[in-house]
Each structure stands twice: as C-alpha cells, then as structure tokens.
C-alpha cells in the first residue's frame, strides 16, 4: 500500500530553519497522530458518534498542516458512517505516522 501524500512545508516554516526543533515537531506530531488515529478507529468501531466528532476535530489541524488530504477524506467518510473505509484508513494512518517519523530522522 502506498504512503499517503503529505507535505512538511508547515513544519519547515514553523521551525524557522531550526533543524532540531523541526525534528521534535515531527516526532511529536507522529506520536499524537498515532494516538488520535487509534482512538478514532476505536470510536468508529464502537459507533460512538460523540467521540468520532471530538477526534475528527483533533485530527483536522494536524492533517491540514500536513496537507494529508487523502486521510482527511477517509476521516470524513468514516465520520459519515461509511465503515467499509476503516481498514484502509488504519493502514494509511500507520503508513503516514511511519513516514513522518522517518522524515524526522532525514531532516
């Protein structure tokens, strides 16, 4: 499965050229996203609409900053109850977190 496309531009700008700060931002983002993705998938499986909405709200700024539109679209579909996308979402979420983690080492 292909890693979802994303951009590090927001993090480059936020870090203002400070490589160590950018690495830290990327590592923290990967950790937070991993937690939020897991919680979101669990909420979807449980059909917990309130938790789905809360986590969607938490995921949005991260995915927007990364320009990870594919995952944003999957979050939207799952929020609408299109459960057939859950496995793909989980796979893509894992790949994105790994790619961000890898990028933190390559910056």
JOZI-V111613 format. One record per pair of residues at least 4 apart in sequence whose C-alpha atoms are under 8 Angstrom apart, sorted by the first residue. I is the first residue (numbers start at 0). GAP is how many residues later the second one is. Records with the same first field share a line. If there is no record, write none. Layout:
BEGIN
I=GAP / GAP
END
This chain:
BEGIN
0=90 / 91
1=90 / 93
2=89 / 92 / 93 / 96
3=64 / 66 / 67 / 88 / 91 / 92
4=62 / 63 / 64 / 65
5=60 / 61 / 62 / 63
6=58 / 59 / 60 / 61
7=4 / 58
8=4 / 57
9=4 / 55 / 56
10=4 / 11 / 14 / 15 / 54
11=4 / 5 / 10
12=4
13=8
14=4 / 6 / 7
16=5
17=4
18=4 / 88
19=4
20=4
21=4 / 82 / 85
22=4 / 81 / 82 / 84
23=4 / 80
24=4
25=4 / 74 / 75 / 77 / 78
26=4 / 73 / 74 / 77
27=4
28=4 / 33 / 71
29=4 / 67 / 68 / 70 / 71
30=4 / 66
31=4
32=4 / 26 / 29 / 64
33=4 / 59 / 60 / 63
34=4
35=4 / 19 / 22 / 23
36=4 / 22 / 53 / 56
37=4 / 52
38=4 / 16
39=4 / 11 / 12 / 15 / 16
40=4 / 45 / 49
41=4
42=4 / 5 / 6 / 8 / 9
43=4 / 5 / 8 / 34 / 35 / 37 / 39 / 42
47=4
48=4 / 30
49=4
50=4
51=4 / 27
52=4 / 26
53=4
54=4
55=4 / 19 / 23
56=4
57=4
58=4
59=4 / 12
60=4
61=4
62=4 / 5 / 6 / 8 / 9
63=4 / 5 / 8
67=4
68=4
69=4
70=4 / 18 / 21 / 22
71=4
72=4
73=4 / 11 / 15
74=4 / 14
75=4
76=4 / 5 / 6 / 8
77=4 / 5 / 7 / 8
84=4
85=4
86=4
87=4
88=4
89=4
90=4
91=4
92=4
93=4
94=4
95=4
96=4
97=4
98=4
99=4
100=4
101=4
102=4
END
